[in-house]
Amino acid sequence: MDPVITLRHCDIAPDLRDRAISTLHRLGHLAGRPTNAAAVFSAAGGLAGVELQLDAPGGPLIVARANAADHRTALDRAEERLRRQVARVSGRTRVARHSAELPQRPQV
């Protein structure tokens, strides 16, 4: 999957473009090998906007949008929204990497 980056009425730094691509790859692994991924950066009305799209196989097109003062913040917000939607669609829940001690069963 090669993510498509689209710019509408704005320019972004190359490191932000790379960050968007890595974000889509990371979320694509959670979605289960998506067939399409895209990020659309826009600027209108003094706000920077980001729209992230993942097309999961056998599932719906997942879209998350966010606006902020700058594109970096908007990308972070859109990533969080997309992460929640991907988790809901794929049925995966977040697993803690550390395990707390389990309560001991009383002995009979």
N, C-alpha and C positions, 0 to 999 in steps of 0.2 A: 504494500500500500504506500503510495507516494502522496502525502497531503498536499493540497492545493492552497496556496496563500494568495488572497485577493486584496488589493488596496483600493479603497474608494475615497478619492479626494484627500489623500494624506500620504505621507511617507513614513516609514519606520526604519529603525536601525537594524543592521544585519543580525545583531545578537538577539533582538526581539523576535525576528523571523525564525532563527534557530530554536529559540525557546518555545515558540508556538508549535513548531514541527515536533520537538521532543515531547511536548505536552500531548499532542494528538497521538503519537506513537504509544505513549504510556497509557493513555485512556483506551486506546485501541486494543491493547492486550487484555484489559478488563472486559471489553465488550465481546471478545471472542472473534478475532480476525475480521474486522470490518472491511467492507469492499470499497468504501469511499470515506475520505476525511477531508475537511476543508476548514479554513479559518478566514474570516472576512474582517478586515480592519477598516473602520470608517471614521470620519470626523464631520460632525454637523452641529451647529448651534453651540459651539464652544466645548462640546463634549467629545471624548474619544469613545468609540464603540468597538466591541469585538463580538463576533458571532462564530461559535464553534459548531461544526456538524460532523456527526458520525453516522454512517449507514451500516448498521449491524446486519449480518446475514440472517434471514428469516425473521427479522424484527423490524421495528419502525425506524424511521429516520429520527435521530436524536439531535435536537438543536438547543443550544444555550446561548443567550445573549446577555451582555452586560455593558453598561455605560459608566464612565468615570472621568476624572480630570485628565488622566493620561492613559495611554494604551497598556502599559505594564499592569496597572491596577485593574483595568477592565479585563485583561487576559486572566488574571488571578481569580476574579469573581466569576467569569464565565467557566473557568476550569472547575471550580467548586460546584457550580450548578450542573455541569455536564457529568461530573463524577457521581453526584447523587442520582441523576437519571440513569446512568449506565448501571449503577448498582441495583436500582429498582428493576430495570428491564432484564438484566442478566440473572437476577435472583441471588446474587452474591451479597453476603454481608461482610462487614469489616471484621477481620480476625485479629485479636490482640497478639502481638509478638511475644509478650511476656505472659507467663501464667501465674496467677495467684494460687496460693495454697487452697486446696479444696477442703471444705469443712469435713471433719471426721464424723463418720456415722457412729451413733451410740451402739455399744456392744450389748447384745441381749443375753 
